[in-house]
């Protein structure tokens, strides 16, 4: 059997029950997370200009979290959650 680095064998993984429930309950467009990150950045800038530095830093740290959740959401929706056999 010849192994190729370009087309590795695909493995199928079953989702856990909690993941299945969360995916069924959270039907959110992926761009929502991008808008939330941008709102966090704008909110942080506004707070900074108003002189509320500590609150500004707190709100500014939300942006990477929103983006990471968006990436996870996109990967799970596009690479396997909708296709039981794995990526197409």
C-alpha positions as CSV (number, residue, x, y, z in Angstrom):
1,X,0.0,0.0,0.0
2,X,1.5,3.3,-1.1
3,X,0.9,6.3,1.3
4,X,0.6,9.7,-0.1
5,X,1.1,13.0,1.8
6,X,-1.3,14.8,-0.5
7,X,-4.3,12.5,0.2
8,X,-4.0,11.0,3.6
9,X,-6.6,8.4,4.6
10,X,-9.7,10.0,6.0
11,X,-10.8,9.0,9.5
12,X,-14.4,9.3,10.7
13,X,-15.0,10.6,14.2
14,X,-18.2,10.6,16.1
15,X,-19.3,13.8,17.8
16,X,-20.1,13.6,21.5
17,X,-23.7,14.1,22.7
18,X,-22.9,17.6,24.1
19,X,-21.4,18.8,20.8
20,X,-24.5,17.5,18.9
21,X,-26.9,19.3,21.2
22,X,-24.9,22.6,21.0
23,X,-24.7,22.4,17.2
24,X,-28.4,21.9,17.0
25,X,-29.2,24.7,19.3
26,X,-26.7,27.3,18.0
27,X,-27.6,28.2,14.4
28,X,-25.6,31.3,14.0
29,X,-24.2,32.8,10.7
30,X,-20.4,32.7,10.8
31,X,-20.0,36.4,10.0
32,X,-21.8,37.2,13.3
33,X,-18.6,36.4,15.1
34,X,-16.6,38.7,12.9
35,X,-19.1,41.5,13.6
36,X,-18.9,40.8,17.3
37,X,-15.1,41.0,17.2
38,X,-15.3,44.3,15.3
39,X,-17.8,45.7,17.8
40,X,-15.4,44.7,20.6
41,X,-12.6,46.5,19.0
42,X,-14.7,49.7,18.4
43,X,-16.0,49.5,22.0
44,X,-12.5,49.1,23.3
45,X,-11.3,52.1,21.3
46,X,-14.3,54.2,22.5
47,X,-13.6,53.3,26.2
48,X,-9.9,54.1,25.7
49,X,-10.8,57.6,24.4
50,X,-13.1,58.1,27.3
51,X,-10.3,57.4,29.7
52,X,-11.5,54.0,31.0
53,X,-8.3,52.1,30.3
54,X,-9.0,49.0,32.4
55,X,-12.4,48.5,31.0
56,X,-11.0,49.1,27.5
57,X,-8.5,46.4,27.9
58,X,-11.1,44.0,29.2
59,X,-13.5,44.6,26.3
60,X,-10.6,44.6,23.8
61,X,-9.7,41.0,24.9
62,X,-13.1,39.8,23.7
63,X,-12.1,40.2,20.0
64,X,-9.8,37.2,19.7
65,X,-12.3,35.0,21.6
66,X,-15.0,35.9,19.2
67,X,-12.7,35.2,16.2
68,X,-11.6,31.9,17.6
69,X,-15.2,30.8,18.2
70,X,-16.0,31.8,14.7
71,X,-13.2,29.7,13.3
72,X,-14.3,26.7,15.4
73,X,-17.9,27.3,14.2
74,X,-16.8,27.4,10.6
75,X,-14.6,24.4,10.8
76,X,-17.2,22.2,12.6
77,X,-20.0,23.3,10.2
78,X,-17.9,22.9,7.1
79,X,-15.6,20.0,7.8
80,X,-17.6,17.3,9.3
81,X,-20.6,18.2,11.4
82,X,-22.9,18.3,8.4
83,X,-21.3,15.2,6.8
84,X,-21.4,12.2,9.0
85,X,-18.6,10.4,7.0
86,X,-16.2,13.4,7.4
87,X,-15.1,16.0,4.9
88,X,-16.2,15.6,1.3
